[in-house]
Amino acid sequence: MSDIKKIKDEYLNKLDSDLNIESVNKIKTELFGKNGQISNFFKSLGSLPNDERKKFASDLNSIKEELLDKINSKLQEIETKAINSKLENEKVDVTLPEREINQGKIHPVSQVIDEISSIFSEIGFSVEEGPDVENEHNNFTALNTPDNHPARDMHDTFYLDNNKGLLLRTHTSPVQVRTMLNGKPPFKIIAPGRTYRSDSDQTHSPMFHQVEGLHIDKDINMGHLKGCLNYFIKSFFEVDKIKMRFRPSHFPFTEPSAEVDIGYELKDGKIVIGEGDRWLEILGCGMVHPNVLKNVKVNPDKYQGYAFGIGLDRLGMLKYGINDLRAFFETDYRWLNHFGFDPLDVPSNYRGLSR
Amino acid sequence: MKFTIGWLKEHLDTKKKDSELIEKLTDVGLEVESFENLSSGLDSFKVAKIINTEQHPNADRLRICDVDIGLDNTVKVVCGAPNAKKDLLTIYAGPGSIIPKNNMKLTVSKIRGVTSYGMLCSESELNLSDESKGITELKISKYSDKIGKNFFNSSSEKVVDLSITPNRPDCLGVRGIARDLAAAGVGKLKKISKNNIKKNGSQKIKVSIKKEKNQGCTVFGSCLIEGVTNQESPRWLKEKIVSLGQKPISAIVDITNYVMLDLNRPLHAYDADKINREIIVRNSIKGETFNALDNKEYKLDDDMCVISDQSGVLGLGGIIGGTRSGTEIKTKNILLESAYFIPRSIRKTSKLLNVDTDAKFRFERGVDPQSIELGLSKAAELISEICGGKISNFDIQKTDKYDKNKIKFNLSLFEKITGFKINDNEIIKILTDLGFEVSKKKLELDLKIPTWRPDITEPIDIVEEIVRIKGYENIETLEPEKTKIKDTLNREQKLFHFLQRSVASKGYFETITWSFTDSKINKFFKENLKEVKIVNPISSDLDVLRNSIFTNLTFYLKKNLDRGFKDISLFEIGPIFKDSKPGEQLTVIGAIKSGKVSRLNWNEKDRTVDIFDVKKDVIQTLVEAGYDKQSFFVREKSPSYYHPGKSGSIYLDKDEIDPVAYFGEIHPNIINKLDIKTESLVGFEIYMDYLKENKIKLKDLKPNFEYSDYQKSERDFAFVVDKNFKAQDLIEIISSIDKNLIRSIKIFDIYEGENIPHDKKSIALNVTIQSSEKTLEETDLEKINKLIISTVETKSGAKIRS
């Protein structure tokens, strides 16, 4: 017994000194190898008398455990030390720039179209589209704007043939015509898209975007029109209150017709939508003219409803503080980067329109 | 349409403040463009008296005038006018005044060494007449007690400018505006005073309207005024004309203009002595010419409505008069015309000849056909008052009667359309005030429409009249209903929005460019599509519809390169045009990428962008959109604007006819011709219209969750194949050997060069083999190994590289 105690103390002592892995392994072999000192004691167990054997075995086992624990912890200690000293040399400058990722951008007009689709989706509208090239009938005549009507002068039209039969649509309203001709009422649609007028200066671009709205059913009246636009404008500008003014106006395809102004104020030279005593015209609307309904084979005695047309680019300019319409279509990398949106910013009803 | 508040009040009896009137105008649909104080510019012009004059010491023709402008001290003004004499009453403009004729702002200045405080004005400088030889001479009897007072007594006058919608010709006259305001409750419309002109004898010049097909004139009223003395207009009339920013010409012309602005009743005055015997209203004959008052010669087509005499065309009816019969200051006898021209005819002629005049603008929209006599008598009265002369009886030739149109209006329609109710009496009052003749029959109104409202033809027009006068603010705001009839987006629309964001998420900036472009650039990208020309382009370099997205993308890429950007990724999703009919367009994503990857990067070596960058983006986009990469098939075929050896097309499946996408380097010739300076330019296009609907939906795919936990093995092979042998074919050969066991194939090396014949290349690949039934044993693996080698060798002529 005293022998093994002596061995234990001797080796525990040894293991406390500064050792490398090899010397610890050597100690391990000296104790627990084939002819290790502890191993030999285990071999000698059989020769002991029964009464002593039990006690000695138990002591021997506990010493073995103690030594093994010590060896393992010593090994671990050495390992940790080794890793730590290795890591000392592996230090990098964490302030160096990360690997590059190319951030893409969504054009503000696309973002605005998604926002608008999301808003109108909430109140039951679906999205329809039509071709950019239209015939004269869909763009004008079916919309109660015959050739001899001065209202045609309100639109500077790009023509694709000398007979003025084919043209680039001057508004999204022909989508109304196409939708109603191809379906049966009720209709509840919006139609965003490109529109064209041969007009180009600081505030006009020969191409711009509109969104058309159309709701036709048995009893849709001007109160619904007001409600729908009020809801839309509030949602789009993400404000609780909006000042709106409906002014009588004239469009050949609606009657009664209205232009809608929203209230705003100037704060530090910036437009703040909602309150204030200034008015900004943002859209035209009205009750679809019975002649238009007749032209698309909808019975105006049974069905009625409203339509509206909004300049999308201008809405985007107002919401996101963009000053220059022309810049929308000039592909300046700096502009796209600044005014563009992260592709992950998908406007939706439940996550909110914008960050 | 411009008018002054004072003029408005000649027709409207009102005590309302100007601001209320302005607000009301907007409320009833007459949009106020501007409302400006006229005095701002003109109240600095004072009546003044020259007290003394002395010779300028340094200039023979200049005099220094002591001028009394009603202040304690006189002011010194240097003046060059020969008529600047002591005691003359004239008009003085102080420093700061803006001279109407040339918009010059006066300052205190030295003229040849003598300081001049302001200026004495000629009539021409004030736009009062063309008189410019001397300064204005005012009548002593009228102005001697007005020294120091404003010369223009319109100092409180305010000018309103309205934007009148095309449906409201009646509001192109001040009276029409007054009528709307009266109906809206801000005043009473004054009665037109009965004039008591004496008419003597018949109108001696014979007038006839020729009966012809498409005759554009239906009523021609005229009267002869003999023995007039044409002259400058009196001040009240000049001021009216000036206040609207027009130039007074002569009393006769000013009067016709005045009546037009007042009543929306265009008139024309002929010098009766210049008319050859008679007036014939007829259609023009192709090739006829005449000189118009705008100093242009017009060559006429067939069927244009002309006013002619026996010598030929005098004027284009309702559009513009001719110089041959124009009035002058010495004109003695005039023939006054008040006619009705059919809007359609006016519009057609003016469009063809490209003329725009005040008269044309009004007739095109519709002038009251029953205002012919009113216009004649009002003008004749003024002419005889100012210019004297003997007025003939009116001669009215007409081929149409223009009775008032009738409409039956069901009273319930109002609430049905507007959603709110107003009582019947109020409806009747509004309509009566607007000039309708109303009789009520139970639930219906019988209405006679005033002839000045050609825009009103059916019941819905009546609803609009009532609601705009009552006020749009009465319309309730109803909560929107949320019922949905259809899905918000259809498949194509969802795909559009998905692809848009998918491409953007790969580092491309989305741009939107015009659908038209420069034909000179477009021709590089047009392939076999038809060039669609715009007849009236906004400029010659935006003359065609684009046949490719690349046309504009390359153009703008160049602009950005010129701005100093090098590594650019741009894309656009939008229409390209195959031909000129509606619907002959495709929706395409075009994306381009220039420059390098990892330029100036501390830890990665830079390299130029290449075809495999865009191939990655296009494939990944298609995969994200839900298409199965396993069935994609790539061919070398691509449009001519790509590099012939470094481009390809992608098919959703080997058997598809149309590729859904192209990718590759842009053809170096095009890069040269467009003068694009970049290390590399690659791009891809996705044709949305060819992206077919996935047969298997995500919700059907998800439940098939199968996996194998048996051990995987990997084997590497290197095959030596012909140089133009396609990697895609090699993969296809291997993967079809045993679809159950061969899980994936990766190409990890392509080698050409030493140890390989010069017409061959080595493709090294790693094949993952795994069974879903058992752990494969060495013998199984050996078997499949051998099978791979032998199959590849037989099918491709390849040799395994040892």
Interface residues (C-beta under 8 A of the other chain):
Chain A: L96 P97 R99 E100 I101 N102 Q103 G104 K105 I106 H107 V109 S110 D114 S117 F120 S121 E122 I123 G124 F125 S126 V127 E129 P131 D132 V133 E134 N135 N138 N148 H149 P150 A151 D153 M154 F158 Y159 L160 D161 N162 L166 L168 P186 F187 K188 R194 Y196 S198 S200 P206 M207 D219 N221 M222 G223 H224 K226 G227 C228 N230 Y231 R245 F246 R247 P248 S249 H250 E255 P256 S257 A258 E259 M287 H289 P290 Q304 F328 F329 E330 T331 D332 Y333 R334 L336 N337 G340 P343 L344 V346
Chain B: T26 D27 V28 G29 E31 T165 P166 N167 R168 P343 R344 R347 K348 E364 R365 K416 I417 T418 G419 F420 E458 I460 D461 V463 E464 V467 R468 Y472 E473 I475 E476 T477 L478 E479 P480 E481 K482 T483 K484 I485 K486 D487 T488 L489 N490 Q493 H497 Q500 R501 S502 V503 A504 S505 K506 G507 Y508 F509 E510 T511 I512 T513 W514 S515 F516 V532 K533 I534 V535 N536 P537 I538 L542 L545 N552 Y556 K559 N560 R563 F565 I568 S569 L570 G574 P575 F577 S580 K581 P582 G583 E584 Q585 S598 N601 W602 N603 E604
